Amino acid sequence: MDSNYPVSNPIRLQVMANALAGIAEEMGARLIRGSYSANIKERRDCSTALFDSQGACIAQAAHIPVHLGALSQAVRAVVAANPRPGDVFLLNDPYQGGSHLPDVTVVAAIPGWRDPDRICAYAVNRAHHADIGGMRPGSMPADSTELWQEGLVIPPVRLAGLSLEGELYWQEDLLRLILANVRNAEQRRGDLQAQVGASAVGMSRFRELLARFGEEEAWQLIAGVIEYSRRRMRAQIQALPDGIYTAEDWLEGYGDPPAPLEIRVQVEVEGEKLRVDFTGTAPAMAGNLNAPLAVTRSAVLFALRCLLDPTAPSNVGLEDPIEIVAPPGCLVNAQFPA
């Protein structure tokens, strides 16, 4: 993707931005309508997005903030697993782009329009399942001290395959293994089917978009939308006074009495760039209040988006001017198996 594509036709650029957002929103609507659990159907605790073949976000729906900023690491983990066009991967591992274990991510590899043997993009969704196993129903035990107590840990694995004709092929052995380790297995099956169905919608609609514009122009316009978001974020950062800003707060920790856990941050603004540094934050704790780096990135990016430019198209361009530093092993960059 050429990130230096000039904005020579702002009307077609706007059409593309809205078309991409529309695909992501339609994926979300299909997921919500097709799901079985109240978590997804009624609370709408789910998110959908589109990524390019390298794992960079090109569009996302206005869904759950903590999901959306973390999805890029999950997609990159799937890319590293060498998917084939039409493959549908599943994961929830917090150390490969997941958040907490009930948030299950489905990543579908979209075949190219002119060359279906090549992956051109990914249709992605994440949904909070009502249970994913572990020591307590709901898979969020307040007294857990190990990751495995919270539920089944799923690295990137092939769950299904989608053909260009719309046929769906399940990895039945894997599905049986997952359903054997969760409560209310039939509801979990229904929610997984809804997630794969949402990915199928994303795959179909994105290939239709490539056919409508032609692949070359489509990717030029997508690069233009990303560059537009990048310029807007840089302009907003540049409007801030250069300087270093610090803050600290405390989280009630684990134990009796609970020890306070310090979260310390330093924000440095320099020209068009912004650096967020969590050095000095407390070490990861023995309980379940730790955050993997993907979740921390998601929280930071959403806060900055709300403060600086809430209306720009949501894609990787908004992230590029922002650097996030969190020492490995601290509360906001916990390491496996915290």
PyMOL commands that set and color helices and strands:
alter all, ss='L'
color gray80, all
select helices_A, chain A and resi 10-34+38-41+65-68+71-80+94-96+147-149+172-179+185-213+215-238+293-308+316-318
alter helices_A, ss='H'
color red, helices_A
select strands_A, chain A and resi 46-52+57-60+87-91+103-111+119-128+157-162+168-170+243-252+260-270+273-277+322-325
alter strands_A, ss='S'
color yellow, strands_A
deselect
rebuild
show_as cartoon
